[in-house]
Amino acid sequence: MGKVSQEVRERYNNKTYDKITFRTRKDDLPASEIHEAAKQEKKSLNAFIVDAIKEHLGKPIDQE
């Protein structure tokens, strides 16, 4: 039963979300710096990055 649930979840995620992977140079923008900034804003890493991109693109940021 768990396998079916996982397959359903994977189909849903593939249909609903885009996945973007990016890298940063450790000597320029270390991941720890991004994690710390997200923590200070009390956001998940994903929410922090998405909000930063939305702000850059001039799109409204969800307030929750």
Secondary structure, DSSP 8 states (H G I E B T S, - for coil): -HHHHHHHHHHHHHHH---------TTTS-HHHHHHHHHHTT--HHHHHHHHHHHHHT------
